[in-house]
Amino acid sequence: MSKSNSPLNDFMNGIWKQNPIFKQVLGTCPTLAVTVSIVNGVAMGLATTFVLLFSSLIISMIKKLIPNQVRIAAYIVVIATFVTIVDIVMKAQFPDLSKALGPFIPLIVVNCIILGRAEAFASKNTVVRSGFDALGMGAGFTLALIVIGSIREILGSNKLFGFVVLPDTVEPMLIFILPAGAFLTLGILFGIANNYEQKKKDKEIQKAITAERSTKLVTAPASVQTETEEA
């Protein structure tokens, strides 16, 4: 197995290279809606990761048994099963959190991250690779929700996990706990991520140019010597 096809690489891709929020821009609806606080973000991230993991494992196991014509419908049935489990458990054990997240827990069924990974990855790869891919995508999604939720909660209410982290002299910017603040935060993070990637590409290009020039400088004397000998 090549390094690019290893389970560990599949996991790491979801953290950054193929991060569902910052790279693929998937699942933005729940991302914008539930990240008023970091607790909501963590809860949504863990719920989505649970569904993503077990649905990917099951789909990878039974992929050869599913007729091609009804594969999407079959995937949705599998995903809906685990979403129902999450919804029931949250309502029973964490009623306040379930109420805060509202309809976005049941709507995990149609989350394009889960259905997309089922179609693009789990249905084409082994159970082990599908599991690591699901964990990576879930971790990347949860990380994005934590970052966005932290920024919005700190700037919008001066709190984090319910504890005051900024002095009373700092006036909370209420826009960050409103829908507009979600778009603003996500846009700023997109800009930071794109700027980082662009600088990284520029460095790689400059490094390649420098290496090519160094190679030409090293090989040039040998070429001149060869021409002299031929003359």
C-alpha positions as a Markdown table, in Angstrom:
| # | Residue | x | y | z |
|---|---|---|---|---|
| 1 | Met | 0.0 | 0.0 | 0.0 |
| 2 | Ser | 1.4 | 3.3 | -1.0 |
| 3 | Lys | 1.7 | 6.2 | 1.4 |
| 4 | Ser | -1.0 | 8.2 | -0.4 |
| 5 | Asn | -3.4 | 5.3 | 0.0 |
| 6 | Ser | -2.7 | 4.5 | 3.7 |
| 7 | Pro | -5.4 | 4.8 | 6.3 |
| 8 | Leu | -3.4 | 7.4 | 8.2 |
| 9 | Asn | -3.2 | 9.6 | 5.1 |
| 10 | Asp | -6.9 | 9.2 | 4.6 |
| 11 | Phe | -7.4 | 10.5 | 8.2 |
| 12 | Met | -5.1 | 13.4 | 7.9 |
| 13 | Asn | -6.7 | 14.5 | 4.6 |
| 14 | Gly | -9.9 | 15.3 | 6.4 |
| 15 | Ile | -8.1 | 17.4 | 9.0 |
| 16 | Trp | -6.8 | 20.0 | 6.5 |
| 17 | Lys | -6.1 | 19.0 | 2.9 |
| 18 | Gln | -9.8 | 18.1 | 2.3 |
| 19 | Asn | -11.3 | 19.8 | 5.3 |
| 20 | Pro | -15.1 | 19.7 | 4.7 |
| 21 | Ile | -15.6 | 23.3 | 5.7 |
| 22 | Phe | -12.4 | 25.2 | 4.9 |
| 23 | Lys | -11.5 | 23.3 | 1.7 |
| 24 | Gln | -14.6 | 21.6 | 0.3 |
| 25 | Val | -17.1 | 24.2 | 1.7 |
| 26 | Leu | -19.6 | 21.4 | 2.6 |
| 27 | Gly | -22.1 | 21.4 | 5.4 |
| 28 | Thr | -22.1 | 25.2 | 5.8 |
| 29 | Cys | -25.8 | 25.4 | 6.8 |
| 30 | Pro | -25.4 | 23.7 | 10.2 |
| 31 | Thr | -22.0 | 25.3 | 10.6 |
| 32 | Leu | -23.4 | 28.8 | 10.4 |
| 33 | Ala | -26.5 | 27.9 | 12.4 |
| 34 | Val | -25.2 | 26.1 | 15.5 |
| 35 | Thr | -21.9 | 27.8 | 16.2 |
| 36 | Val | -23.3 | 30.5 | 18.5 |
| 37 | Ser | -21.3 | 28.7 | 21.2 |
| 38 | Ile | -18.5 | 26.2 | 21.3 |
| 39 | Val | -20.6 | 23.7 | 23.2 |
| 40 | Asn | -23.1 | 23.6 | 20.3 |
| 41 | Gly | -20.3 | 23.2 | 17.8 |
| 42 | Val | -18.7 | 20.3 | 19.7 |
| 43 | Ala | -22.1 | 18.6 | 20.0 |
| 44 | Met | -22.9 | 18.9 | 16.4 |
| 45 | Gly | -19.4 | 17.8 | 15.4 |
| 46 | Leu | -19.5 | 14.7 | 17.5 |
| 47 | Ala | -23.0 | 13.8 | 16.4 |
| 48 | Thr | -22.0 | 14.2 | 12.7 |
| 49 | Thr | -18.8 | 12.2 | 13.3 |
| 50 | Phe | -20.8 | 9.3 | 14.8 |
| 51 | Val | -23.2 | 9.2 | 11.9 |
| 52 | Leu | -20.4 | 9.6 | 9.4 |
| 53 | Leu | -18.2 | 6.8 | 10.9 |
| 54 | Phe | -20.8 | 4.1 | 11.3 |
| 55 | Ser | -22.7 | 4.9 | 8.0 |
| 56 | Ser | -19.3 | 4.7 | 6.1 |
| 57 | Leu | -18.4 | 1.4 | 7.7 |
| 58 | Ile | -21.8 | -0.1 | 6.9 |
| 59 | Ile | -21.9 | 1.2 | 3.4 |
| 60 | Ser | -18.4 | -0.1 | 2.7 |
| 61 | Met | -19.4 | -3.5 | 4.0 |
| 62 | Ile | -22.5 | -3.9 | 1.9 |
| 63 | Lys | -21.5 | -1.9 | -1.2 |
| 64 | Lys | -21.4 | -5.0 | -3.4 |
| 65 | Leu | -24.9 | -5.9 | -2.4 |
| 66 | Ile | -26.5 | -2.6 | -3.3 |
| 67 | Pro | -27.8 | -2.3 | -6.9 |
| 68 | Asn | -26.3 | 0.7 | -8.6 |
| 69 | Gln | -29.7 | 2.1 | -9.5 |
| 70 | Val | -30.8 | 2.6 | -5.9 |
| 71 | Arg | -27.5 | 3.2 | -4.2 |
| 72 | Ile | -28.3 | 6.8 | -3.1 |
| 73 | Ala | -31.6 | 5.7 | -1.6 |
| 74 | Ala | -29.8 | 2.9 | 0.2 |
| 75 | Tyr | -27.2 | 5.2 | 1.5 |
| 76 | Ile | -29.8 | 7.6 | 2.9 |
| 77 | Val | -31.6 | 4.7 | 4.7 |
| 78 | Val | -28.3 | 3.7 | 6.4 |
| 79 | Ile | -27.5 | 7.3 | 7.3 |
| 80 | Ala | -31.0 | 7.9 | 8.6 |
| 81 | Thr | -30.8 | 4.9 | 10.9 |
| 82 | Phe | -27.8 | 6.3 | 12.7 |
| 83 | Val | -29.2 | 9.9 | 12.8 |
| 84 | Thr | -32.3 | 8.5 | 14.5 |
| 85 | Ile | -30.1 | 6.8 | 17.1 |
| 86 | Val | -28.2 | 10.1 | 17.7 |
| 87 | Asp | -31.5 | 12.1 | 17.9 |
| 88 | Ile | -33.1 | 9.7 | 20.4 |
| 89 | Val | -30.0 | 9.6 | 22.6 |
| 90 | Met | -29.6 | 13.4 | 22.7 |
| 91 | Lys | -33.3 | 13.9 | 23.5 |
| 92 | Ala | -33.1 | 11.4 | 26.3 |
| 93 | Gln | -29.7 | 12.3 | 27.8 |
| 94 | Phe | -29.1 | 15.9 | 26.8 |
| 95 | Pro | -32.5 | 17.6 | 26.3 |
| 96 | Asp | -31.3 | 21.1 | 26.7 |
| 97 | Leu | -28.6 | 20.6 | 24.0 |
| 98 | Ser | -31.0 | 18.8 | 21.8 |
| 99 | Lys | -33.4 | 21.8 | 22.0 |
| 100 | Ala | -30.5 | 24.2 | 21.3 |
| 101 | Leu | -29.5 | 22.4 | 18.2 |
| 102 | Gly | -33.1 | 22.1 | 17.1 |
| 103 | Pro | -33.8 | 20.5 | 13.7 |
| 104 | Phe | -30.2 | 20.4 | 12.7 |
| 105 | Ile | -29.7 | 17.0 | 14.3 |
| 106 | Pro | -32.4 | 15.3 | 12.2 |
| 107 | Leu | -31.1 | 17.2 | 9.1 |
| 108 | Ile | -27.8 | 15.4 | 9.4 |
| 109 | Val | -29.5 | 12.9 | 7.1 |
| 110 | Val | -29.1 | 15.2 | 4.2 |
| 111 | Asn | -25.8 | 16.7 | 5.2 |
| 112 | Cys | -23.7 | 16.7 | 2.0 |
| 113 | Ile | -20.5 | 15.7 | 3.9 |
| 114 | Ile | -21.9 | 12.3 | 4.9 |
| 115 | Leu | -23.7 | 11.5 | 1.6 |
| 116 | Gly | -20.7 | 12.8 | -0.3 |
| 117 | Arg | -18.2 | 10.6 | 1.5 |
| 118 | Ala | -20.5 | 7.6 | 1.2 |
| 119 | Glu | -20.7 | 8.0 | -2.6 |
| 120 | Ala | -17.1 | 9.2 | -3.2 |
| 121 | Phe | -15.2 | 7.1 | -0.8 |
| 122 | Ala | -17.0 | 4.4 | 1.3 |
| 123 | Ser | -18.6 | 2.8 | -1.7 |
| 124 | Lys | -15.2 | 2.5 | -3.5 |
| 125 | Asn | -12.8 | 1.5 | -0.7 |
| 126 | Thr | -12.2 | -1.0 | 2.0 |
| 127 | Val | -13.8 | -0.9 | 5.5 |
| 128 | Val | -10.6 | 0.2 | 7.2 |
| 129 | Arg | -9.9 | 3.0 | 4.8 |
| 130 | Ser | -13.5 | 4.1 | 4.9 |
| 131 | Gly | -13.4 | 4.2 | 8.7 |
| 132 | Phe | -10.3 | 6.3 | 8.8 |
| 133 | Asp | -11.6 | 8.6 | 6.1 |
| 134 | Ala | -14.8 | 9.1 | 8.1 |
| 135 | Leu | -12.9 | 9.8 | 11.3 |
| 136 | Gly | -10.7 | 12.3 | 9.5 |
| 137 | Met | -13.7 | 14.1 | 7.9 |
| 138 | Gly | -15.5 | 14.1 | 11.2 |
| 139 | Ala | -12.5 | 15.5 | 13.1 |
| 140 | Gly | -12.0 | 18.2 | 10.5 |
| 141 | Phe | -15.6 | 19.2 | 10.6 |
| 142 | Thr | -15.6 | 19.2 | 14.4 |
| 143 | Leu | -12.4 | 21.3 | 14.5 |
| 144 | Ala | -13.9 | 23.8 | 12.1 |
| 145 | Leu | -17.0 | 24.1 | 14.3 |
| 146 | Ile | -14.9 | 24.5 | 17.4 |
| 147 | Val | -12.8 | 27.3 | 15.8 |
| 148 | Ile | -15.9 | 29.2 | 14.5 |
| 149 | Gly | -17.9 | 28.7 | 17.7 |
| 150 | Ser | -15.0 | 29.9 | 19.9 |
| 151 | Ile | -14.5 | 33.1 | 17.9 |
| 152 | Arg | -18.2 | 33.9 | 17.9 |
| 153 | Glu | -18.7 | 33.1 | 21.6 |
| 154 | Ile | -15.7 | 35.1 | 22.8 |
| 155 | Leu | -16.3 | 38.1 | 20.6 |
| 156 | Gly | -20.1 | 38.0 | 20.9 |
| 157 | Ser | -20.5 | 37.4 | 24.7 |
| 158 | Asn | -17.0 | 37.6 | 26.2 |
| 159 | Lys | -17.3 | 34.0 | 27.3 |
| 160 | Leu | -16.0 | 30.6 | 26.5 |
| 161 | Phe | -17.8 | 27.4 | 27.8 |
| 162 | Gly | -19.9 | 29.8 | 29.9 |
| 163 | Phe | -16.9 | 31.3 | 31.7 |
| 164 | Val | -16.0 | 35.0 | 31.3 |
| 165 | Val | -12.6 | 35.3 | 29.4 |
| 166 | Leu | -12.5 | 39.0 | 28.5 |
| 167 | Pro | -12.7 | 41.9 | 31.1 |
| 168 | Asp | -15.8 | 43.8 | 31.6 |
| 169 | Thr | -14.2 | 46.8 | 29.9 |
| 170 | Val | -14.4 | 45.0 | 26.6 |
| 171 | Glu | -17.8 | 45.5 | 25.0 |
| 172 | Pro | -19.3 | 42.4 | 23.5 |
| 173 | Met | -19.8 | 42.6 | 19.7 |
| 174 | Leu | -23.3 | 41.2 | 19.5 |
| 175 | Ile | -23.2 | 40.9 | 15.8 |
| 176 | Phe | -21.1 | 37.7 | 16.3 |
| 177 | Ile | -23.9 | 35.9 | 17.9 |
| 178 | Leu | -26.3 | 36.9 | 15.1 |
| 179 | Pro | -26.5 | 35.1 | 11.7 |
| 180 | Ala | -24.5 | 38.0 | 10.1 |
| 181 | Gly | -21.7 | 37.2 | 12.5 |
| 182 | Ala | -21.6 | 33.6 | 11.4 |
| 183 | Phe | -21.1 | 34.7 | 7.8 |
| 184 | Leu | -18.5 | 37.3 | 8.8 |
| 185 | Thr | -16.5 | 34.8 | 10.9 |
| 186 | Leu | -16.6 | 32.1 | 8.2 |
| 187 | Gly | -15.5 | 34.6 | 5.5 |
| 188 | Ile | -12.5 | 35.8 | 7.5 |
| 189 | Leu | -11.4 | 32.2 | 8.2 |
| 190 | Phe | -11.8 | 31.4 | 4.5 |
| 191 | Gly | -9.6 | 34.4 | 3.7 |
| 192 | Ile | -6.9 | 33.3 | 6.2 |
| 193 | Ala | -6.9 | 29.7 | 4.9 |
| 194 | Asn | -6.7 | 30.8 | 1.3 |
| 195 | Asn | -3.9 | 33.2 | 2.1 |
| 196 | Tyr | -2.0 | 30.5 | 3.9 |
| 197 | Glu | -2.3 | 28.1 | 1.0 |
| 198 | Gln | -1.3 | 30.7 | -1.5 |
| 199 | Lys | 1.8 | 31.6 | 0.4 |
| 200 | Lys | 2.6 | 27.9 | 0.7 |
| 201 | Lys | 2.3 | 27.4 | -3.1 |
| 202 | Asp | 4.4 | 30.5 | -3.8 |
| 203 | Lys | 7.2 | 29.1 | -1.5 |
| 204 | Glu | 7.0 | 25.8 | -3.4 |
| 205 | Ile | 7.2 | 27.5 | -6.7 |
| 206 | Gln | 10.1 | 29.6 | -5.6 |
| 207 | Lys | 11.9 | 26.6 | -4.2 |
| 208 | Ala | 11.4 | 24.7 | -7.5 |
| 209 | Ile | 12.8 | 27.7 | -9.5 |
| 210 | Thr | 15.8 | 28.0 | -7.2 |
| 211 | Ala | 16.5 | 24.2 | -7.5 |
| 212 | Glu | 16.2 | 24.4 | -11.3 |
| 213 | Arg | 18.6 | 27.3 | -11.5 |
| 214 | Ser | 21.1 | 25.5 | -9.2 |
| 215 | Thr | 20.9 | 22.4 | -11.4 |
| 216 | Lys | 21.7 | 24.5 | -14.5 |
| 217 | Leu | 24.6 | 26.1 | -12.8 |
| 218 | Val | 26.1 | 22.8 | -11.8 |
| 219 | Thr | 25.6 | 21.1 | -15.3 |
| 220 | Ala | 26.7 | 24.1 | -17.3 |
| 221 | Pro | 30.5 | 23.6 | -17.0 |
| 222 | Ala | 30.2 | 20.0 | -17.9 |
| 223 | Ser | 28.3 | 20.9 | -21.1 |
| 224 | Val | 30.9 | 23.5 | -22.0 |
| 225 | Gln | 33.6 | 20.9 | -21.5 |
| 226 | Thr | 31.9 | 18.4 | -23.7 |
| 227 | Glu | 31.5 | 21.0 | -26.5 |
| 228 | Thr | 35.2 | 21.8 | -26.2 |
| 229 | Glu | 36.3 | 18.2 | -26.4 |
| 230 | Glu | 34.1 | 17.6 | -29.5 |
| 231 | Ala | 35.7 | 20.7 | -31.2 |
